[in-house]
Amino acid sequence: MKFSKGILAVLAALVLLGAGAAVDKERLADALAAVDANLKTPAGKKYDEQFGGELFNKYQAGIKQCKGSASKVDPFDILLKLSGGGKVEEVLVYPETQFAMCSRDLLLTASFNPPPHGEYWVNIHVQFKR
Protein backbone atom coordinates (compact mmCIF):
# COMPACT_ATOMS: atom_id res chain seq x y z
CA MET A 1 0.00 0.00 0.00
CA LYS A 2 1.33 3.44 -0.85
CA PHE A 3 0.40 6.67 0.93
CA SER A 4 1.29 9.93 -0.79
CA LYS A 5 0.00 13.45 -1.14
CA GLY A 6 -1.55 13.18 -4.65
CA ILE A 7 -2.84 16.76 -4.52
CA LEU A 8 -2.24 17.56 -8.18
CA ALA A 9 -3.88 14.34 -9.31
CA VAL A 10 -6.99 15.07 -7.27
CA LEU A 11 -7.13 18.67 -8.49
CA ALA A 12 -6.86 17.46 -12.08
CA ALA A 13 -9.63 14.96 -11.44
CA LEU A 14 -11.84 17.73 -10.08
CA VAL A 15 -11.75 19.37 -13.48
CA LEU A 16 -13.20 16.20 -14.96
CA LEU A 17 -16.09 15.92 -12.49
CA GLY A 18 -19.57 16.29 -13.91
CA ALA A 19 -22.31 18.44 -12.37
CA GLY A 20 -24.09 15.34 -11.04
CA ALA A 21 -21.13 14.00 -9.06
CA ALA A 22 -21.83 13.19 -5.41
CA VAL A 23 -18.66 14.77 -4.08
CA ASP A 24 -18.89 18.50 -3.35
CA LYS A 25 -16.24 19.92 -5.68
CA GLU A 26 -15.90 23.17 -3.75
CA ARG A 27 -15.52 21.39 -0.40
CA LEU A 28 -12.94 19.03 -1.89
CA ALA A 29 -11.00 21.92 -3.45
CA ASP A 30 -11.02 23.81 -0.13
CA ALA A 31 -9.76 20.74 1.72
CA LEU A 32 -6.98 20.21 -0.82
CA ALA A 33 -5.94 23.85 -0.52
CA ALA A 34 -5.75 23.42 3.27
CA VAL A 35 -3.64 20.26 2.87
CA ASP A 36 -1.30 22.15 0.55
CA ALA A 37 -0.98 25.04 3.02
CA ASN A 38 -0.29 22.60 5.88
CA LEU A 39 2.46 20.85 3.93
CA LYS A 40 4.25 24.15 3.29
CA THR A 41 5.06 24.56 6.98
CA PRO A 42 7.85 22.76 8.88
CA ALA A 43 5.32 21.53 11.46
CA GLY A 44 3.04 20.29 8.68
CA LYS A 45 5.83 18.36 6.97
CA LYS A 46 6.81 16.74 10.26
CA TYR A 47 3.20 15.87 11.08
CA ASP A 48 2.64 14.41 7.60
CA GLU A 49 5.51 11.94 8.11
CA GLN A 50 4.28 11.02 11.59
CA PHE A 51 0.68 10.73 10.43
CA GLY A 52 1.55 8.34 7.58
CA GLY A 53 3.22 5.91 9.95
CA GLU A 54 0.42 6.13 12.48
CA LEU A 55 -2.24 5.56 9.83
CA PHE A 56 -0.36 2.58 8.43
CA ASN A 57 0.09 1.00 11.87
CA LYS A 58 -3.49 1.49 13.03
CA TYR A 59 -5.55 1.02 9.87
CA GLN A 60 -3.60 -1.04 7.33
CA ALA A 61 -5.52 -4.22 8.18
CA GLY A 62 -8.91 -2.51 7.93
CA ILE A 63 -8.08 -0.91 4.59
CA LYS A 64 -6.88 -4.27 3.26
CA GLN A 65 -10.17 -5.77 4.42
CA CYS A 66 -12.03 -3.06 2.49
CA LYS A 67 -9.91 -3.93 -0.54
CA GLY A 68 -10.89 -7.58 -0.24
CA SER A 69 -14.60 -6.77 -0.17
CA ALA A 70 -14.50 -4.36 -3.13
CA SER A 71 -15.18 -5.30 -6.73
CA LYS A 72 -12.60 -2.75 -7.96
CA VAL A 73 -9.44 -1.48 -6.26
CA ASP A 74 -8.72 1.68 -8.22
CA PRO A 75 -6.60 4.33 -6.45
CA PHE A 76 -8.41 7.00 -4.44
CA ASP A 77 -7.78 9.88 -2.07
CA ILE A 78 -9.13 10.29 1.45
CA LEU A 79 -9.09 13.76 2.98
CA LEU A 80 -9.46 13.90 6.76
CA LYS A 81 -10.22 16.98 8.81
CA LEU A 82 -8.77 16.53 12.29
CA SER A 83 -9.64 18.36 15.49
CA GLY A 84 -6.90 19.91 17.60
CA GLY A 85 -6.93 16.69 19.63
CA GLY A 86 -6.53 14.49 16.53
CA LYS A 87 -10.13 13.21 16.27
CA VAL A 88 -11.50 12.85 12.74
CA GLU A 89 -14.20 15.47 12.21
CA GLU A 90 -14.87 15.03 8.50
CA VAL A 91 -13.91 12.57 5.76
CA LEU A 92 -14.02 13.23 2.02
CA VAL A 93 -13.13 10.62 -0.61
CA TYR A 94 -12.50 10.86 -4.33
CA PRO A 95 -13.50 9.03 -6.38
CA GLU A 96 -16.36 7.55 -4.39
CA THR A 97 -15.83 3.86 -5.19
CA GLN A 98 -16.92 0.92 -3.04
CA PHE A 99 -13.33 0.55 -1.81
CA ALA A 100 -13.03 4.26 -1.02
CA MET A 101 -16.36 4.42 0.81
CA CYS A 102 -15.51 1.36 2.92
CA SER A 103 -12.20 3.01 3.86
CA ARG A 104 -14.06 6.25 4.62
CA ASP A 105 -16.41 4.41 6.97
CA LEU A 106 -13.41 2.83 8.70
CA LEU A 107 -11.87 6.26 9.40
CA LEU A 108 -15.05 8.15 10.41
CA THR A 109 -14.46 7.49 14.10
CA ALA A 110 -10.65 7.38 14.00
CA SER A 111 -8.31 9.49 16.04
CA PHE A 112 -4.63 10.27 15.62
CA ASN A 113 -1.92 12.15 17.44
CA PRO A 114 -2.81 15.84 17.70
CA PRO A 115 -1.96 17.89 14.59
CA PRO A 116 -0.21 21.28 14.69
CA HIS A 117 -3.62 23.02 14.98
CA GLY A 118 -7.35 22.31 14.91
CA GLU A 119 -9.37 21.90 11.72
CA TYR A 120 -6.26 20.35 10.19
CA TRP A 121 -6.63 18.61 6.83
CA VAL A 122 -4.52 15.65 5.69
CA ASN A 123 -4.67 13.81 2.38
CA ILE A 124 -4.10 10.07 2.02
CA HIS A 125 -3.59 8.58 -1.41
CA VAL A 126 -4.39 4.87 -1.38
CA GLN A 127 -3.03 2.72 -4.17
CA PHE A 128 -2.19 -0.96 -4.07
CA LYS A 129 0.58 -2.22 -6.28
CA ARG A 130 -0.67 -4.70 -8.83
N, C-alpha and C positions, 0 to 999 in steps of 0.2 A: 504494500500500500504506500502511496506517495502523498505527502501533504506539502502543498506549496501555495504561494499567494494567488496566482492565476487572475489577477485583477484585470489585466488587459484582455484576456480571453473572455471574461465575463462581460466587460464593457462592450466588446465587439459583438457578443451574442445579444446584448440588449438592443443593438441596432436592428437585429433580425427579428425581434419579437413582433408578433402581430397584435392588433388592438384587442383581440379576444383572449390573450394569454392571461392565465390565472395570477401570475406573479405581478406585483405592483412595480412597474418599471421605475417610477420615481423613488419609491422606498428603497429598491435595490441599488439604484445609482447613488442615493444619499449614503447608504451603508458602505458601499465601495469607496466613496470619497472619504468617509471617516476612517476606514481601514488604511487607505493610502496615507492620510495625515498621521495616523498613529505610527506607521512604519517609518516615517521620516524623522522620528525622534529617537535618541539613544535609548530611552526607557522602553519605547515601543519595540525597537529591534530586539532588545534583551527579553522582553515579555514574549514576543513572537517565538523565539527559540525555546523558551521555557514552556510555553503553552503547547507547542507541537509535541514535545516529549510527554507532557502530562496527558494530553488527549490520546496519544498512542497507547500509553500504559493503561489508562482507565477504560477506553472505549473501543480498542481494536477488535476485541472478540465480538462485541455487539454489532459493529459495522460489518464484520465478516459474516455474521449471522444474517444481517439484512441482505448482504450480497447473495447468500445462498438461497434466500427466499424470493429473489427478484428474477423476473424473466429476462431482463436486460441489465448489463452492468456498465453502461456508458459513464464516462467521467461526469462529475457535477461539483458544484461549489455550495458550501454551507456557510452562511454568514451568521455569526452569533453576536448578540448584544449582551454584554456582561454588566452586572451591577458593580459598584465599587468593592463589594465583598466577593465577587467572582461568580455569583449566581447567574445562570442564563435567564435573561428577561425576554428575549425575542430570537426567533430562528427563521431565517429566510433560506430557501434553496433554489438553485437554478442549474439545469432545468428540473422541473418537478416530475421526475420519474418515480417509479415504484421504489427503486433502490434509494433514491434521494429522500423520499418522504418517510421511509422506514428509518433512515438515519436521523432525519429531523426529529421524529417522534422519540428516538432514543436519547437525543440531546436536550429535549424540552425541559427536563427537570434536572439537568446536569449542573454541577458547580465546579469551579476551578480555583486555583490560587488567585488572589485579588490582582486585578490589572492596575496599571498606573493611575487610572481615574475611573469614575463611574461612567455609565453609558458608553462603554468601550467596545468597539466593534473589532472582531477578528474574522478572517476569511480562511476557510479550510477547503483546499482542492482535493477531492478524493478521486483517485484513479488507480485501478489495479492493473498491474502488468499482465499482459496476455501471454 
